[in-house]
Amino acid sequence: MLDHSSKISSDSFGDPLTEMLRGLRLDGVDYGRCRLADPWATFFPAQEAARFHFISSGSAWLKTPSGEWLQLNAGDAALLPRGDSHVFASAPDADPIPFEQYGRTEVCQGVFDVQCAQVRGGTLAFTASMRFNIDKLHPLLQLMPETMLTSDLARNEPAIPHLLEAMGREVDMDRVGAGGILARLADVLMATMIRAWVEHGCGQTAGWIAAVRSPDVGRVLAAVHLEPDRDWTVGELARLMGASRSGFAERFARVVGETPARYVAKVRMHQARLWLKDGMRVASVAERLGYDAEASFSRAFKRVIGAPPSEFRKRVGAGEPRHMETLG
C-alpha cells in the first residue's frame, strides 16, 4: 500500500495492468489427491474460493456451471476462478455424490489423500481450493470465463506444459515433501493461467480490460485498485490522468462506462466486503475508509452492495464463510 501522504504523479505507475496483476494473489486453502475407481462422479457446490482440477492419469469429465460437458485427459487441468458449482465425473451419465462424502486422510498440512476405493488404475486427480485476495465481484474476476483450461492457454504460454509435467511427477506423493511441492506448483500454475488469459485470452476485450490498458484511464484504475481504502477525489484522479476535472470525468465515463465517483465507491465497498468477511467490526471498517460516522458508511455500503453492513455480517455469520471455503 502506498503512503497516502506521498505526492501523486502521472509517472507513479508503470503499465496499469501489470501494476494491478502485481497485487493479485492466490492463496491455497487446501489440496487433495484423488484416486477414483470407475464409475465415479462428485458434485462441487458453489463457493467463494476458486476451484482447480488436474488429471495426472486416466481421464475425467467436467460439467461446467453453464451445463457443458468437457473431457479432461491425463496432463489436463481446469480452473474455475469464481468457484461456481460443477460436476466432476468419469462419464456424463454417472450419478454424482457430494465431494465431502469421500474419505480423506491428511498427508501434510493442507494436503489430503481422497480415496473412494482401494483400487489400482482408474483416475488419479489433484484438486485444490484457492482464495483470491480480491473480492469475487472485482471486474477482473467477473470478466474471466467460468472455466479456464490449460489446453487452451498453453498455446501462448510455454511455462504451462512444464508446470503440468512437474505436477505429474509429484502427484504420486511417494517422495518426502511431495505434497507441499505439489501444492506450490498448483499455486504457480493457476497464477500463470490467469496471466496467460489476461495477455492472450482477452486481447480484444472491450470494457474493463480495454480501460485498464488505456494509458490514461488505466493509470487511474491502477491507482484506485492499489489503494482501495483511499478516499479518492475527482481532482486527485484528474491530476493522475493529467487532465482537467471536466475532461477527466468525461473521458473516464466514456471509457469505463460509469462516473469516477461511482467506480471509486464500488471498489471501496467491495474492499469493505472483504474486511467484513474477515471479521472486522463495522465501525472499524468505516473508520479505515475515512468515514466520520458509521451511519454514513452503512448508507454507502447499502447503495453499492444492496444490503447494510450489519445485515451482510449476519449472513456471513449464518453461513457465508469469513474466509474462502475449503474443499470437502
C-alpha positions as CSV (number, residue, x, y, z in Angstrom):
1,M,0.0,0.0,0.0
2,L,1.4,3.4,-0.9
3,D,1.8,6.1,1.7
4,H,-1.2,8.3,1.5
5,S,0.9,11.4,2.2
6,S,3.1,10.8,-0.8
7,K,2.8,13.0,-3.8
8,I,0.7,11.6,-6.6
9,S,2.1,12.0,-10.1
10,S,1.2,10.7,-13.5
11,D,4.5,8.9,-13.5
12,S,3.9,6.9,-10.3
13,F,2.6,3.8,-12.2
14,G,4.1,1.8,-15.0
15,D,1.9,-0.4,-17.2
16,P,-1.5,-0.3,-15.4
17,L,-2.4,-4.0,-16.0
18,T,1.0,-5.1,-14.7
19,E,0.5,-3.0,-11.6
20,M,-2.9,-4.5,-10.9
21,L,-1.7,-8.1,-11.5
22,R,1.2,-7.5,-9.2
23,G,-1.2,-7.1,-6.4
24,L,-3.3,-10.1,-7.4
25,R,-2.6,-13.2,-5.3
26,L,-3.9,-16.7,-5.0
27,D,-3.5,-18.4,-1.6
28,G,-4.1,-22.2,-1.3
29,V,-6.8,-23.2,1.1
30,D,-6.4,-27.0,0.7
31,Y,-5.4,-29.6,-1.8
32,G,-6.5,-33.2,-2.4
33,R,-5.1,-36.1,-4.3
34,C,-7.9,-38.3,-5.5
35,R,-7.7,-42.0,-6.5
36,L,-11.1,-42.8,-8.2
37,A,-12.4,-46.1,-9.5
38,D,-14.8,-46.0,-12.4
39,P,-17.6,-45.2,-12.3
40,W,-17.4,-42.1,-10.1
41,A,-18.9,-38.7,-10.0
42,T,-18.8,-35.9,-7.5
43,F,-20.6,-32.6,-7.1
44,F,-18.8,-29.4,-6.0
45,P,-21.2,-26.7,-4.7
46,A,-20.6,-23.0,-5.4
47,Q,-18.1,-21.3,-3.1
48,E,-16.2,-18.1,-2.8
49,A,-12.8,-19.7,-3.5
50,A,-11.6,-20.8,-6.9
51,R,-11.5,-24.5,-7.8
52,F,-8.8,-26.2,-9.6
53,H,-8.6,-29.8,-11.1
54,F,-5.6,-31.6,-12.6
55,I,-5.7,-35.1,-14.2
56,S,-2.5,-37.0,-13.6
57,S,-3.6,-40.3,-15.1
58,G,-6.8,-41.6,-16.6
59,S,-9.5,-39.1,-17.7
60,A,-12.5,-37.2,-16.4
61,W,-15.5,-35.2,-17.5
62,L,-16.2,-31.7,-16.1
63,K,-19.7,-30.4,-16.3
64,T,-19.3,-26.6,-16.3
65,P,-21.5,-24.2,-14.4
66,S,-23.4,-23.5,-17.7
67,G,-24.0,-27.2,-18.2
68,E,-21.5,-28.0,-20.9
69,W,-19.5,-31.3,-20.6
70,L,-15.7,-31.0,-21.2
71,Q,-13.4,-34.0,-21.3
72,L,-10.1,-33.8,-19.5
73,N,-7.3,-36.2,-20.3
74,A,-4.0,-37.0,-18.5
75,G,-2.0,-33.8,-18.2
76,D,-5.0,-31.5,-18.5
77,A,-6.1,-29.0,-15.8
78,A,-9.1,-26.7,-15.4
79,L,-9.5,-23.6,-13.2
80,L,-12.9,-22.3,-12.2
81,P,-11.9,-18.8,-11.0
82,R,-15.2,-17.9,-9.3
83,G,-15.8,-21.3,-7.7
84,D,-19.1,-21.9,-9.4
85,S,-20.9,-25.2,-8.9
86,H,-19.9,-28.0,-11.2
87,V,-19.7,-31.8,-11.5
88,F,-16.5,-33.9,-11.9
89,A,-17.1,-37.4,-13.2
90,S,-15.8,-40.5,-15.0
91,A,-18.6,-40.1,-17.5
92,P,-21.5,-37.7,-18.1
93,D,-24.1,-40.4,-17.1
94,A,-22.5,-41.2,-13.7
95,D,-24.5,-40.2,-10.6
96,P,-22.7,-37.6,-8.6
97,I,-22.3,-37.6,-4.8
98,P,-21.1,-34.6,-2.7
99,F,-17.3,-34.4,-2.5
100,E,-17.3,-34.4,1.3
101,Q,-18.7,-38.0,1.3
102,Y,-15.4,-39.3,0.1
103,G,-13.0,-40.3,2.9
104,R,-9.9,-38.2,3.3
105,T,-6.6,-38.7,5.1
106,E,-4.2,-35.8,5.8
107,V,-0.9,-36.2,4.1
108,C,0.7,-33.0,5.3
109,Q,-0.8,-29.7,6.4
110,G,-3.5,-28.6,4.0
111,V,-3.0,-31.6,1.7
112,F,-5.3,-34.6,1.8
113,D,-5.5,-38.0,0.2
114,V,-9.0,-38.6,-1.1
115,Q,-9.9,-42.1,-2.0
116,C,-13.2,-43.7,-2.9
117,A,-11.9,-47.3,-3.1
118,Q,-8.7,-49.4,-2.8
119,V,-8.0,-49.5,-6.5
120,R,-5.2,-49.7,-9.0
121,G,-5.6,-47.8,-12.2
122,G,-8.8,-45.7,-12.6
123,T,-8.3,-41.9,-12.4
124,L,-5.6,-40.1,-10.4
125,A,-6.6,-36.4,-10.0
126,F,-5.4,-33.5,-8.0
127,T,-7.9,-30.9,-6.8
128,A,-7.5,-27.6,-5.0
129,S,-9.4,-24.8,-3.4
130,M,-7.8,-21.3,-3.8
131,R,-8.5,-17.9,-2.3
132,F,-8.0,-14.7,-4.2
133,N,-7.0,-11.6,-2.3
134,I,-9.7,-9.6,-4.2
135,D,-13.4,-9.6,-3.9
136,K,-15.4,-12.0,-6.0
137,L,-17.1,-9.0,-7.7
138,H,-13.8,-7.5,-8.8
139,P,-14.0,-6.6,-12.5
140,L,-11.1,-8.9,-13.3
141,L,-12.8,-11.9,-11.8
142,Q,-16.1,-11.1,-13.4
143,L,-14.5,-10.9,-16.8
144,M,-12.8,-14.3,-16.6
145,P,-14.6,-17.2,-18.2
146,E,-16.4,-19.6,-15.9
147,T,-13.8,-22.4,-16.8
148,M,-10.2,-21.9,-17.9
149,L,-8.4,-24.9,-19.5
150,T,-4.6,-25.3,-19.7
151,S,-5.1,-26.9,-23.2
152,D,-6.4,-23.6,-24.4
153,L,-3.8,-21.4,-22.7
154,A,-0.7,-23.5,-23.2
155,R,-0.5,-22.5,-26.9
156,N,0.6,-19.0,-25.8
157,E,2.3,-19.7,-22.5
158,P,5.3,-22.1,-22.8
159,A,5.6,-22.4,-19.0
160,I,2.3,-24.2,-18.6
161,P,3.3,-27.6,-20.2
162,H,6.5,-27.6,-18.0
163,L,4.4,-26.9,-14.8
164,L,2.0,-29.7,-15.8
165,E,4.8,-32.1,-16.3
166,A,6.3,-31.3,-12.9
167,M,2.9,-31.7,-11.3
168,G,2.5,-35.1,-12.9
169,R,5.9,-36.2,-11.5
170,E,4.9,-35.1,-8.0
171,V,1.3,-36.2,-7.8
172,D,2.1,-39.7,-6.5
173,M,3.3,-38.1,-3.3
174,D,5.6,-41.0,-2.7
175,R,8.6,-38.8,-2.0
176,V,9.2,-36.8,1.2
177,G,7.7,-33.3,0.8
178,A,5.9,-34.1,-2.4
179,G,2.6,-32.9,-1.1
180,G,3.9,-29.4,-0.3
181,I,5.8,-29.2,-3.6
182,L,2.6,-30.2,-5.5
183,A,0.6,-27.5,-3.6
184,R,3.2,-24.8,-4.6
185,L,3.2,-26.0,-8.2
186,A,-0.6,-25.7,-8.3
187,D,-0.3,-22.1,-6.9
188,V,2.2,-21.1,-9.6
189,L,0.2,-22.9,-12.4
190,M,-3.0,-21.1,-11.6
191,A,-1.3,-17.7,-11.4
192,T,0.3,-18.5,-14.8
193,M,-3.0,-19.5,-16.3
194,I,-4.5,-16.1,-15.2
195,R,-1.6,-14.2,-16.6
196,A,-1.8,-16.1,-19.9
197,W,-5.6,-15.3,-20.1
198,V,-5.0,-11.6,-19.5
199,E,-2.2,-11.4,-22.0
200,H,-3.7,-13.6,-24.8
201,G,-7.2,-14.7,-24.0
202,C,-8.8,-11.3,-23.8
203,G,-6.6,-9.3,-26.1
204,Q,-9.5,-7.7,-27.9
205,T,-11.9,-7.5,-25.0
206,A,-13.8,-4.2,-24.7
207,G,-14.8,-2.7,-21.4
208,W,-12.8,-3.0,-18.3
209,I,-9.7,-4.8,-19.7
210,A,-9.6,-2.3,-22.5
211,A,-9.9,0.5,-20.0
212,V,-7.1,-0.8,-17.9
213,R,-4.9,-1.0,-21.0
214,S,-5.7,2.6,-21.9
215,P,-2.6,4.6,-20.9
216,D,-4.5,7.5,-19.3
217,V,-7.6,5.7,-17.8
218,G,-5.6,2.6,-16.9
219,R,-3.2,4.7,-14.8
220,V,-6.2,5.9,-12.8
221,L,-7.8,2.5,-12.4
222,A,-4.5,1.0,-11.2
223,A,-4.1,3.7,-8.6
224,V,-7.7,3.2,-7.3
225,H,-7.3,-0.6,-7.1
226,L,-3.9,-0.4,-5.4
227,E,-5.3,1.9,-2.7
228,P,-8.9,0.9,-2.3
229,D,-9.1,2.4,1.2
230,R,-8.1,5.9,0.0
231,D,-10.8,8.5,-0.3
232,W,-10.0,9.5,-3.8
233,T,-11.3,12.8,-5.1
234,V,-12.0,13.7,-8.7
235,G,-9.3,16.3,-8.6
236,E,-6.6,13.8,-7.5
237,L,-7.6,11.4,-10.2
238,A,-7.7,14.1,-12.8
239,R,-4.1,15.0,-11.9
240,L,-3.1,11.4,-12.3
241,M,-4.5,11.4,-15.8
242,G,-3.0,14.8,-16.5
243,A,-6.3,16.4,-17.4
244,S,-8.8,19.0,-16.2
245,R,-11.5,17.8,-13.9
246,S,-14.2,18.1,-16.6
247,G,-12.0,16.4,-19.3
248,F,-11.1,13.6,-16.9
249,A,-14.7,12.9,-15.9
250,E,-15.9,12.8,-19.5
251,R,-13.0,10.6,-20.6
252,F,-13.4,8.2,-17.7
253,A,-17.1,7.8,-18.1
254,R,-16.8,7.2,-21.8
255,V,-14.2,4.5,-21.5
256,V,-15.2,2.8,-18.2
257,G,-19.0,3.2,-18.6
258,E,-19.7,4.9,-15.3
259,T,-18.6,8.0,-13.4
260,P,-15.4,8.2,-11.4
261,A,-17.2,8.7,-8.2
262,R,-19.4,5.6,-8.8
263,Y,-16.4,3.4,-9.7
264,V,-14.4,4.5,-6.7
265,A,-17.4,3.8,-4.4
266,K,-17.7,0.3,-5.8
267,V,-14.1,-0.5,-5.3
268,R,-14.1,0.8,-1.7
269,M,-17.3,-1.1,-0.8
270,H,-16.0,-4.3,-2.3
271,Q,-12.9,-3.9,-0.2
272,A,-15.2,-3.3,2.8
273,R,-16.9,-6.7,2.0
274,L,-13.6,-8.4,2.3
275,W,-12.8,-6.8,5.6
276,L,-16.3,-7.7,7.0
277,K,-15.9,-11.3,5.8
278,D,-12.6,-11.4,7.7
279,G,-14.4,-10.5,10.9
280,M,-13.6,-6.7,11.1
281,R,-16.2,-4.7,13.0
282,V,-18.4,-2.4,11.0
283,A,-17.1,0.6,13.0
284,S,-13.5,-0.3,12.3
285,V,-14.2,-0.7,8.5
286,A,-16.0,2.7,8.5
287,E,-13.0,4.3,10.3
288,R,-10.5,2.7,8.0
289,L,-12.3,4.0,4.9
290,G,-12.3,7.5,6.4
291,Y,-16.0,7.9,7.3
292,D,-16.7,10.2,10.2
293,A,-19.9,8.3,11.1
294,E,-20.8,4.6,10.9
295,A,-24.2,5.5,9.6
296,S,-22.8,7.3,6.5
297,F,-20.6,4.3,5.8
298,S,-23.6,2.0,6.1
299,R,-25.7,4.0,3.6
300,A,-22.8,4.0,1.1
301,F,-22.3,0.2,1.6
302,K,-26.0,-0.5,1.0
303,R,-26.1,1.6,-2.1
304,V,-23.3,-0.5,-3.7
305,I,-23.8,-3.9,-2.2
306,G,-27.6,-3.9,-1.8
307,A,-27.7,-4.6,2.0
308,P,-26.4,-2.7,5.0
309,P,-23.1,-4.0,6.5
310,S,-24.8,-5.2,9.7
311,E,-27.1,-7.5,7.6
312,F,-24.2,-8.6,5.5
313,R,-22.2,-9.6,8.6
314,K,-25.3,-11.6,9.9
315,R,-25.3,-13.5,6.6
316,V,-21.6,-14.2,7.0
317,G,-22.2,-15.5,10.5
318,A,-25.2,-17.6,9.4
319,G,-23.3,-19.5,6.7
320,E,-21.2,-17.4,4.4
321,P,-17.5,-18.1,5.0
322,R,-15.4,-15.4,6.7
323,H,-12.6,-16.8,4.7
324,M,-13.0,-18.6,1.4
325,E,-14.5,-22.0,1.8
326,T,-12.4,-25.2,1.8
327,L,-12.7,-28.4,-0.1
328,G,-14.8,-31.1,1.5
